[in-house]
Amino acid sequence: MLAPTLVVIGVFVVYPIVGTGYLSLTSWDGFSEIKKWVGLGNYTRLFRDPAFLNSLWVTVLYGAGVCVAGVVSGLGIAVLLNGAFRGRGVYRAVFFLPVVTSSIAAATVWRYVFGDTGVLDAVLRFLHLPAPNWLGDPSLALVSLVLLTAWKSLGLNVVLYLTALQTLPADVYEAAAVDGASRWQQLRRITVPLLAPMTFFVVIEGLITSFQSFDLVYALTGGGPRRHRDTGLPDLPGGFPALALRLRRCSGLHRLRPRAGRHADPVAAGRPGEVVVVSSVTTTPVPRPATVARPTGRTAPVLRQLLLLALAVVVVAPFAWMVTTSLKDYADVYRPPYLWPQEFHVGNYGRAWDAAPFAGYYVNSLIMTGGILVGHVMLDTLAAYAFARLRFPLRNTLFLVLVATMLVPQFVTVLPAYDLVIRLGWYDSYAALIVPRMADVFGIVVLRAFMASIPAELDDAARLDGAGPWRSLWSVTLPLCRPALATVGMFSFLYAWNDFLWPLLVTSDDTHRTIQLGLSTFSSKYGTYPELLMAGTVTAAVPALVIFLFLQRAFIRGVASTGLK
């Protein structure tokens, strides 16, 4: 059961990690077979390079901005959403929309929002306000990137904080109210301190996002004016900067016993078939019981609705501008009113479809996404069952090694992985797009945790009836794992459909390019035609958004329970 997964991860994850470590200690031109051993000389040269040090400093500033914006916006909106009121689910889904939108589509839209002739400057000029050059001014370039990243990750931070808020003890707030504490005092002296573990998680996630961001930086113009947005990570073959995809971690996915004390949850032990997970405040089962509104969420109903409505408009505005611009004539793009088209031009979609092989991009993305999805569900399930139910030597050690590979950013392994694809003769093929990513440690961790929560007595009874491991997996475990399989499937679909870095490396022409890579290429060719570019962006973003809107409850529940992207 475990062998296929170990082969895929060993060849395409562990081997590139080891290869990268070896290459970092050698001098190599990237083409010849000769590699000269230099030891730590490369690291010495790296930290003496002014360009690298500047990039490192810019990245630190970028990370600090992302963390501050993520904590303030995530906690603030979560406090407004905390409680039972009409429209709460709609607001939660609206704030989560940017998370499921591909980084390429988001950056393409925001490039026109921040551009020197963009919609933001046009609105400011219409209001007779100064319109700065957001992307051209070095002092504002980094701010623009921080705002885009904060908008992109807003929904995740809101869901995480909202989950933590609903586990806080109500008696503490009741005692504070009796003592005369105002809502602001309760927020500052009770809520914020109790949410410190979740805030730490959000900060770490923000730092990881900023230090490994690739798609957003690349699509928003890549580097910015005078290197003021250069994150300084090494170059990939073909001249593309090797920045990383968002790191997904398994933090909080441990089965722990609730500690005695004010945060202990009497139902945290879970019931058969439930996954016991850890939020940043306490352990709770999934699904958890309904919670009552906490005192920190009791904002005046009208004021709360107005604030949430205003924030929702800010979040949705880029989507609305993307759709309406795709229906405008070129002359109407920056003409007031900026949002609503004077005349609808549905033919823009046909023009965009004819200007680039979007049909081929869609087919390639569907093939790649389908292959990766099937691989994740099959291989991750087999590996998870082996780790959860079978007994073999070094089982726990091997599982920890697999989990450790999740902590390695993708850009660290791209060079050996790219070289391996070339040696296998897979470059520019579906095999290169699918096979290296058919197994996913994240899915293994989630499914293993779920399977471990299923009573072992069920498998014992199946064995007494003569069922072997395969029959037990098929007849007993899999039917009970449908919620976890659905969560893994949704994550896998969005991960594969929105992927950009790996297809960028292993494809060179439109024959095998995916929709996200095709959108980036289309943007470079038709960037002066906003209506066509937005039509192409809508085409690329629609599948992920439709999947999310239909399955948003299960998807958000999965994010809230695992604390993962």
C-alpha positions as CSV (number, residue, x, y, z in Angstrom):
1,M,0.0,0.0,0.0
2,L,2.8,2.4,0.9
3,A,5.2,1.6,-2.0
4,P,3.6,3.8,-4.8
5,T,3.5,6.9,-2.6
6,L,7.0,6.4,-1.3
7,V,8.3,6.0,-4.9
8,V,6.7,9.3,-6.1
9,I,7.7,11.3,-3.0
10,G,11.1,9.8,-2.8
11,V,12.0,10.4,-6.5
12,F,10.4,13.8,-6.9
13,V,10.6,15.3,-3.4
14,V,13.3,13.7,-1.3
15,Y,15.8,13.3,-4.1
16,P,15.5,17.0,-5.2
17,I,16.0,18.1,-1.6
18,V,19.2,16.1,-1.2
19,G,20.3,17.2,-4.7
20,T,19.8,20.9,-3.8
21,G,21.8,20.5,-0.6
22,Y,24.6,19.0,-2.7
23,L,24.5,21.6,-5.4
24,S,24.7,24.4,-2.8
25,L,28.1,23.1,-1.9
26,T,29.5,23.0,-5.4
27,S,30.3,25.4,-8.3
28,W,28.3,24.5,-11.4
29,D,27.4,26.4,-14.5
30,G,24.0,24.7,-14.9
31,F,24.9,22.9,-18.1
32,S,28.1,20.9,-17.9
33,E,28.5,17.6,-15.9
34,I,31.5,19.0,-14.0
35,K,30.7,20.2,-10.5
36,K,33.5,21.7,-8.4
37,W,33.3,21.3,-4.6
38,V,33.4,24.7,-2.9
39,G,31.9,23.9,0.5
40,L,30.4,26.9,2.2
41,G,31.9,29.3,-0.3
42,N,28.6,29.9,-2.0
43,Y,26.9,30.9,1.2
44,T,29.8,33.3,2.0
45,R,29.4,35.0,-1.4
46,L,25.7,35.1,-1.1
47,F,25.7,37.1,2.2
48,R,28.3,39.5,0.8
49,D,26.2,40.3,-2.3
50,P,24.6,43.7,-2.0
51,A,21.8,42.7,-4.3
52,F,20.9,39.7,-2.2
53,L,21.0,41.7,1.0
54,N,18.8,44.4,-0.5
55,S,16.3,41.8,-1.6
56,L,16.4,40.2,1.9
57,W,15.6,43.5,3.5
58,V,12.8,44.3,1.1
59,T,11.4,40.8,1.8
60,V,11.6,41.5,5.5
61,L,9.6,44.7,5.1
62,Y,7.1,42.9,2.8
63,G,6.7,40.2,5.4
64,A,6.2,42.7,8.3
65,G,3.5,44.5,6.3
66,V,1.7,41.3,5.4
67,C,1.7,40.1,9.0
68,V,0.4,43.4,10.4
69,A,-2.3,43.7,7.7
70,G,-3.3,40.1,8.1
71,V,-3.6,40.2,11.9
72,V,-5.5,43.6,12.0
73,S,-7.9,42.8,9.1
74,G,-8.5,39.2,10.0
75,L,-9.2,39.8,13.6
76,G,-11.3,42.9,13.0
77,I,-13.6,41.2,10.5
78,A,-13.7,38.0,12.6
79,V,-15.0,40.0,15.6
80,L,-17.7,41.5,13.4
81,L,-18.7,38.1,12.1
82,N,-18.6,36.4,15.5
83,G,-22.2,35.7,16.5
84,A,-25.5,34.6,15.0
85,F,-27.1,37.0,12.6
86,R,-28.7,37.0,9.2
87,G,-26.2,37.0,6.3
88,R,-23.3,35.8,8.3
89,G,-22.6,32.8,5.9
90,V,-22.8,35.1,2.9
91,Y,-20.2,37.5,4.3
92,R,-17.9,34.7,5.2
93,A,-18.1,33.3,1.7
94,V,-17.5,36.7,0.2
95,F,-14.4,37.3,2.3
96,F,-13.1,33.9,1.4
97,L,-13.4,34.4,-2.4
98,P,-9.9,35.8,-2.9
99,V,-8.3,32.7,-1.2
100,V,-9.6,30.4,-3.9
101,T,-8.8,32.8,-6.8
102,S,-5.6,32.0,-8.5
103,S,-2.7,34.3,-7.8
104,I,-2.2,35.0,-11.5
105,A,-5.9,36.1,-12.0
106,A,-5.8,38.2,-8.8
107,A,-2.5,39.9,-9.8
108,T,-3.8,40.5,-13.3
109,V,-6.8,42.3,-12.0
110,W,-4.9,44.3,-9.3
111,R,-2.3,45.3,-11.9
112,Y,-5.0,47.3,-13.6
113,V,-6.3,48.6,-10.2
114,F,-2.9,49.9,-9.2
115,G,-1.6,50.8,-12.7
116,D,-0.6,54.4,-13.6
117,T,-3.8,54.5,-15.8
118,G,-5.7,52.1,-13.6
119,V,-9.1,52.2,-12.1
120,L,-7.9,53.4,-8.7
121,D,-6.1,56.4,-10.1
122,A,-9.0,57.1,-12.4
123,V,-11.4,57.2,-9.5
124,L,-9.1,59.4,-7.5
125,R,-8.8,61.8,-10.4
126,F,-12.6,61.8,-10.9
127,L,-12.9,62.8,-7.2
128,H,-10.2,65.6,-7.8
129,L,-7.7,63.8,-5.5
130,P,-4.0,63.3,-6.2
131,A,-3.4,60.0,-8.0
132,P,0.0,58.5,-7.1
133,N,1.9,56.1,-9.4
134,W,1.3,53.0,-7.3
135,L,3.5,50.6,-9.2
136,G,6.0,53.1,-10.6
137,D,6.8,55.0,-7.4
138,P,9.4,53.0,-5.4
139,S,7.9,54.3,-2.1
140,L,4.5,52.8,-3.0
141,A,5.5,49.7,-4.9
142,L,5.9,47.6,-1.8
143,V,2.7,49.0,-0.3
144,S,0.8,47.8,-3.4
145,L,2.2,44.3,-3.1
146,V,1.4,44.2,0.7
147,L,-2.2,45.3,0.0
148,L,-2.6,42.7,-2.7
149,T,-1.2,39.9,-0.5
150,A,-3.4,41.0,2.4
151,W,-6.5,41.0,0.2
152,K,-5.6,37.5,-1.2
153,S,-5.2,35.9,2.3
154,L,-7.9,37.9,4.1
155,G,-10.5,35.1,4.0
156,L,-8.1,32.5,5.5
157,N,-7.2,34.8,8.4
158,V,-10.9,35.6,9.0
159,V,-11.9,31.9,9.1
160,L,-9.0,31.0,11.5
161,Y,-9.7,33.9,13.9
162,L,-13.5,33.2,13.7
163,T,-12.9,29.5,14.6
164,A,-10.7,30.5,17.6
165,L,-13.2,33.2,18.8
166,Q,-16.0,30.6,18.9
167,T,-14.0,28.5,21.4
168,L,-13.3,31.2,23.9
169,P,-15.0,30.8,27.3
170,A,-18.2,32.8,27.6
171,D,-18.0,33.0,31.4
172,V,-14.9,35.2,31.2
173,Y,-16.8,37.8,29.2
174,E,-19.8,37.6,31.5
175,A,-17.5,38.2,34.5
176,A,-15.9,41.2,32.7
177,A,-19.3,42.6,31.9
178,V,-20.4,42.3,35.5
179,D,-17.3,44.3,36.5
180,G,-18.2,47.0,34.1
181,A,-15.7,46.4,31.3
182,S,-16.6,48.0,28.0
183,R,-16.6,46.0,24.7
184,W,-13.3,47.7,23.7
185,Q,-11.7,46.7,27.1
186,Q,-13.0,43.1,26.7
187,L,-11.4,43.0,23.2
188,R,-8.1,44.4,24.3
189,R,-7.7,42.7,27.7
190,I,-9.5,39.3,27.1
191,T,-9.9,38.5,23.4
192,V,-6.5,39.6,22.1
193,P,-4.5,37.8,24.9
194,L,-6.5,34.6,24.5
195,L,-6.0,34.7,20.8
196,A,-2.2,35.0,21.1
197,P,-1.6,31.4,19.8
198,M,-3.8,32.0,16.7
199,T,-2.1,35.4,16.1
200,F,1.3,33.7,16.3
201,F,0.1,31.2,13.7
202,V,-1.2,33.9,11.4
203,V,2.1,35.8,11.7
204,I,4.2,32.7,10.9
205,E,1.9,32.0,7.9
206,G,2.3,35.6,6.7
207,L,6.1,35.4,7.0
208,I,6.2,32.1,5.1
209,T,3.9,33.6,2.4
210,S,6.0,36.7,2.0
211,F,9.4,34.9,1.9
212,Q,8.1,32.3,-0.6
213,S,5.7,34.4,-2.7
214,F,6.2,33.9,-6.4
215,D,2.9,34.1,-8.4
216,L,1.8,37.5,-7.0
217,V,5.2,39.2,-7.3
218,Y,5.8,37.7,-10.8
219,A,2.4,38.6,-12.2
220,L,2.3,42.1,-10.6
221,T,5.3,43.1,-12.8
222,G,8.1,41.0,-11.2
223,G,10.6,43.0,-9.1
224,G,9.1,46.5,-9.2
225,P,10.9,49.8,-9.8
226,R,14.6,49.8,-9.0
227,R,14.3,46.4,-7.3
228,H,12.0,47.7,-4.6
229,R,9.9,44.6,-4.8
230,D,12.7,42.2,-5.6
231,T,12.5,39.3,-3.2
232,G,15.9,38.1,-4.3
233,L,15.4,34.3,-4.5
234,P,17.6,32.5,-7.0
235,D,16.8,32.3,-10.8
236,L,15.3,29.3,-12.4
237,P,16.3,27.7,-15.7
238,G,14.9,29.9,-18.4
239,G,15.5,33.1,-16.6
240,F,12.4,33.0,-14.3
241,P,12.8,34.0,-10.6
242,A,12.5,30.9,-8.4
243,L,10.1,32.1,-5.8
244,A,8.0,29.6,-4.1
245,L,4.3,28.6,-4.0
246,R,2.5,29.1,-0.7
247,L,3.8,26.7,1.9
248,R,1.2,24.4,3.3
249,R,1.9,23.1,6.7
250,C,0.4,20.6,9.0
251,S,0.5,22.8,12.1
252,G,-2.2,22.0,14.6
253,L,-3.1,18.7,13.0
254,H,-2.2,16.6,16.0
255,R,-4.4,14.6,18.2
256,L,-3.8,16.1,21.7
257,R,-5.5,15.7,24.9
258,P,-7.3,18.9,26.1
259,R,-5.5,20.4,29.0
260,A,-7.3,20.9,32.2
261,G,-8.2,24.5,32.8
262,R,-10.2,27.3,31.4
263,H,-9.7,26.2,27.8
264,A,-10.6,22.5,28.3
265,D,-13.4,21.3,26.1
266,P,-15.4,18.4,27.5
267,V,-16.3,17.2,24.0
268,A,-12.8,17.4,22.6
269,A,-12.2,13.7,22.9
270,G,-14.5,13.3,19.8
271,R,-16.8,10.6,18.8
272,P,-16.3,7.7,16.4
273,G,-15.8,9.0,12.9
274,E,-14.8,12.5,14.0
275,V,-11.4,14.0,13.5
276,V,-10.0,15.5,16.7
277,V,-8.0,18.6,15.7
278,V,-6.4,21.5,17.5
279,S,-7.3,25.1,17.1
280,S,-5.0,27.8,18.4
281,V,-7.0,27.9,21.6
282,T,-8.4,24.5,22.4
283,T,-9.1,21.1,20.9
284,T,-12.4,20.6,19.3
285,P,-14.0,17.9,17.1
286,V,-15.2,18.4,13.6
287,P,-18.0,19.0,13.2
288,R,-18.2,21.0,16.4
289,P,-21.5,21.9,18.2
290,A,-23.1,25.2,17.5
291,T,-21.8,28.0,19.6
292,V,-23.5,31.0,21.0
293,A,-22.6,34.5,20.2
294,R,-19.7,35.8,22.2
295,P,-19.8,39.2,23.8
296,T,-17.0,40.5,21.6
297,G,-19.3,40.0,18.6
298,R,-22.2,42.0,19.9
299,T,-21.7,45.1,17.9
300,A,-24.8,47.2,17.3
301,P,-26.7,45.3,14.5
302,V,-27.0,48.3,12.1
303,L,-23.4,49.4,12.6
304,R,-22.1,45.9,12.2
305,Q,-24.1,45.4,9.0
306,L,-22.8,48.7,7.6
307,L,-19.2,47.9,8.4
308,L,-19.4,44.4,7.0
309,L,-21.2,45.6,3.9
310,A,-18.5,48.2,3.3
311,L,-15.7,45.7,3.8
312,A,-17.5,43.2,1.5
313,V,-17.7,45.8,-1.2
314,V,-13.9,46.4,-1.0
315,V,-13.3,42.6,-1.3
316,V,-15.7,42.1,-4.1
317,A,-14.9,45.3,-6.0
318,P,-11.9,43.8,-8.0
319,F,-14.1,40.8,-9.0
320,A,-16.9,43.2,-10.1
321,W,-14.5,45.4,-12.0
322,M,-13.0,42.3,-13.7
323,V,-16.4,41.1,-14.9
324,T,-17.7,44.5,-16.0
325,T,-14.5,45.4,-17.7
326,S,-14.7,42.2,-19.7
327,L,-18.1,43.4,-21.0
328,K,-16.9,46.9,-22.0
329,D,-15.7,48.5,-25.2
330,Y,-12.1,49.6,-25.1
331,A,-13.1,53.3,-25.0
332,D,-15.4,52.7,-22.0
333,V,-12.8,51.0,-19.7
334,Y,-11.8,54.2,-17.9
335,R,-14.8,56.4,-18.7
336,P,-17.2,57.2,-15.9
337,P,-19.1,55.3,-14.5
338,Y,-16.1,53.1,-14.1
339,L,-18.0,50.0,-12.9
340,W,-21.1,49.6,-15.0
341,P,-20.6,49.4,-18.8
342,Q,-22.5,51.7,-21.0
343,E,-23.0,48.9,-23.5
344,F,-22.5,45.2,-22.9
345,H,-20.0,43.6,-25.3
346,V,-20.3,39.9,-24.7
347,G,-18.3,39.4,-27.9
348,N,-15.1,40.2,-25.9
349,Y,-15.1,36.6,-24.7
350,G,-15.1,35.3,-28.2
351,R,-12.4,37.7,-29.2
352,A,-10.2,36.6,-26.3
353,W,-10.9,33.0,-27.0
354,D,-9.8,33.5,-30.6
355,A,-6.8,35.5,-29.7
356,A,-5.2,32.7,-27.6
357,P,-5.8,28.9,-27.5
358,F,-7.8,29.0,-24.4
359,A,-9.6,25.8,-25.4
360,G,-6.2,24.1,-25.3
361,Y,-5.3,25.7,-22.1
362,Y,-8.6,24.4,-20.5
363,V,-8.0,20.9,-21.8
364,N,-4.5,20.9,-20.5
365,S,-5.6,22.2,-17.1
366,L,-8.4,19.6,-16.9
367,I,-6.1,16.8,-17.8
368,M,-3.4,17.9,-15.3
369,T,-6.0,18.6,-12.5
370,G,-7.8,15.4,-13.1
371,G,-4.6,13.3,-13.0
372,I,-3.3,15.0,-9.9
373,L,-6.7,14.7,-8.2
374,V,-7.0,11.0,-8.9
375,G,-3.4,10.5,-7.8
376,H,-3.9,12.3,-4.5
377,V,-7.1,10.5,-3.6
378,M,-5.7,7.1,-4.5
379,L,-2.1,7.3,-3.3
380,D,-2.8,9.5,-0.3
381,T,-5.6,7.1,0.9
382,L,-3.4,4.0,0.6
383,A,-0.5,5.7,2.4
384,A,-2.8,7.1,5.1
385,Y,-4.3,3.7,5.8
386,A,-0.9,2.1,6.0
387,F,0.2,4.7,8.6
388,A,-3.0,4.6,10.5
389,R,-3.8,0.8,10.6
390,L,-0.8,-1.3,9.6
391,R,2.2,-2.1,11.8
392,F,5.6,-2.2,10.2
393,P,9.2,-1.2,11.3
394,L,10.0,2.5,11.4
395,R,6.4,3.5,10.7
396,N,6.4,6.6,12.9
397,T,9.9,7.6,11.8
398,L,9.0,7.3,8.1
399,F,5.8,9.4,8.7
400,L,7.8,12.1,10.4
401,V,10.2,12.2,7.5
402,L,7.3,12.7,5.1
403,V,5.9,15.4,7.2
404,A,9.3,17.1,7.3
405,T,9.3,17.4,3.5
406,M,6.3,19.8,3.8
407,L,8.6,22.3,5.5
408,V,10.8,22.6,2.5
409,P,9.8,25.3,0.1
410,Q,9.2,24.3,-3.5
411,F,11.7,26.8,-5.0
412,V,14.4,24.9,-3.0
413,T,13.9,21.7,-5.0
414,V,12.9,23.1,-8.5
415,L,16.4,22.8,-10.0
416,P,17.0,19.1,-9.3
417,A,13.4,18.3,-10.1
418,Y,13.6,20.2,-13.4
419,D,16.9,18.4,-14.2
420,L,15.2,15.0,-13.4
421,V,12.3,15.8,-15.7
422,I,14.8,16.6,-18.5
423,R,16.7,13.3,-17.9
424,L,13.5,11.3,-18.0
425,G,12.6,12.9,-21.3
426,W,9.3,14.2,-19.9
427,Y,9.8,17.9,-20.6
428,D,6.8,19.5,-22.3
429,S,4.5,16.5,-21.6
430,Y,1.6,15.6,-19.4
431,A,3.8,13.2,-17.5
432,A,5.9,16.2,-16.3
433,L,2.8,18.0,-15.2
434,I,1.1,15.2,-13.4
435,V,3.5,12.4,-12.2
436,P,5.8,14.4,-9.9
437,R,2.8,15.7,-7.9
438,M,0.6,12.6,-7.8
439,A,1.2,12.1,-4.1
440,D,0.8,14.8,-1.5
441,V,1.9,14.7,2.1
442,F,-0.8,17.1,3.2
443,G,-3.5,14.7,2.0
444,I,-1.8,11.8,3.8
445,V,-1.7,13.8,7.1
446,V,-5.4,14.7,6.9
447,L,-6.6,11.3,5.9
448,R,-4.3,9.5,8.5
449,A,-5.7,11.7,11.3
450,F,-9.3,10.9,10.2
451,M,-8.6,7.2,9.9
452,A,-6.9,7.1,13.3
453,S,-10.1,8.5,14.8
454,I,-12.2,5.6,13.5
455,P,-12.5,2.8,16.1
456,A,-10.0,0.0,15.4
457,E,-12.6,-2.5,16.6
458,L,-14.3,-2.1,13.2
459,D,-11.2,-3.3,11.4
460,D,-10.8,-6.1,14.0
461,A,-14.3,-7.3,13.3
462,A,-13.7,-7.2,9.6
463,R,-10.5,-9.4,10.0
464,L,-12.5,-11.9,12.1
465,D,-14.8,-12.2,9.1
466,G,-11.9,-13.0,6.9
467,A,-11.3,-9.6,5.3
468,G,-7.7,-8.6,4.5
469,P,-6.3,-5.1,4.6
470,W,-7.5,-4.2,1.1
471,R,-11.1,-5.4,1.8
472,S,-11.1,-3.7,5.1
473,L,-10.0,-0.4,3.5
474,W,-12.6,-0.6,0.8
475,S,-15.6,-1.9,2.8
476,V,-15.0,-0.3,6.3
477,T,-12.7,2.6,6.2
478,L,-13.4,4.4,2.9
479,P,-17.2,4.8,3.5
480,L,-16.4,6.5,6.8
481,C,-13.8,8.8,5.3
482,R,-16.0,10.5,2.7
483,P,-15.9,13.9,4.5
484,A,-12.1,13.8,4.7
485,L,-11.8,12.6,1.1
486,A,-14.0,15.5,0.0
487,T,-11.8,18.0,1.8
488,V,-8.6,16.5,0.3
489,G,-10.3,16.5,-3.1
490,M,-11.2,20.1,-2.9
491,F,-7.8,21.2,-1.8
492,S,-6.2,19.1,-4.5
493,F,-8.4,20.6,-7.2
494,L,-7.7,24.2,-6.3
495,Y,-4.0,23.5,-5.8
496,A,-3.7,21.9,-9.2
497,W,-6.0,24.3,-11.1
498,N,-4.3,27.4,-9.7
499,D,-0.7,26.1,-9.9
500,F,1.6,28.3,-11.9
501,L,5.3,27.7,-11.0
502,W,5.6,24.0,-11.9
503,P,3.9,24.3,-15.3
504,L,6.0,27.4,-16.0
505,L,9.1,25.2,-15.6
506,V,8.2,22.1,-17.5
507,T,6.3,23.5,-20.5
508,S,7.6,25.7,-23.3
509,D,4.7,26.1,-25.7
510,D,1.0,26.2,-26.0
511,T,0.7,22.4,-26.6
512,H,0.9,21.7,-22.8
513,R,0.4,25.1,-21.2
514,T,-2.2,25.3,-18.5
515,I,-4.8,28.0,-18.1
516,Q,-2.9,30.0,-15.5
517,L,0.3,29.9,-17.5
518,G,-1.7,30.8,-20.6
519,L,-3.3,33.7,-18.9
520,S,0.1,35.0,-17.9
521,T,1.3,34.7,-21.6
522,F,-1.9,36.3,-22.8
523,S,-1.4,39.2,-20.4
524,S,2.0,40.0,-21.8
525,K,0.6,40.0,-25.4
526,Y,-2.7,41.8,-24.8
527,G,-2.0,43.9,-21.7
528,T,-2.9,47.0,-23.7
529,Y,-6.5,45.7,-24.2
530,P,-8.0,45.6,-20.7
531,E,-11.4,44.3,-22.0
532,L,-9.8,41.2,-23.6
533,L,-7.4,40.6,-20.7
534,M,-10.3,40.7,-18.2
535,A,-12.3,38.3,-20.4
536,G,-9.4,35.9,-20.3
537,T,-9.0,36.4,-16.6
538,V,-12.7,35.6,-16.0
539,T,-12.3,32.5,-18.1
540,A,-9.4,31.3,-16.0
541,A,-10.9,32.1,-12.6
542,V,-14.5,30.8,-13.1
543,P,-14.0,27.0,-12.5
544,A,-12.3,27.5,-9.1
545,L,-14.9,30.1,-8.1
546,V,-17.8,27.9,-9.1
547,I,-16.5,24.9,-7.2
548,F,-16.0,27.1,-4.2
549,L,-19.5,28.6,-4.3
550,F,-21.1,25.2,-4.5
551,L,-18.9,23.6,-1.8
552,Q,-18.0,26.6,0.3
553,R,-19.3,25.3,3.6
554,A,-17.3,22.1,3.4
555,F,-14.3,23.9,2.1
556,I,-14.3,26.6,4.8
557,R,-15.0,23.9,7.5
558,G,-12.0,22.0,6.3
559,V,-9.8,25.1,6.5
560,A,-11.1,26.0,9.9
561,S,-10.6,22.5,11.3
562,T,-7.0,22.1,10.0
563,G,-5.8,25.6,10.1
564,L,-4.2,25.0,6.6
565,K,-4.2,26.5,3.1
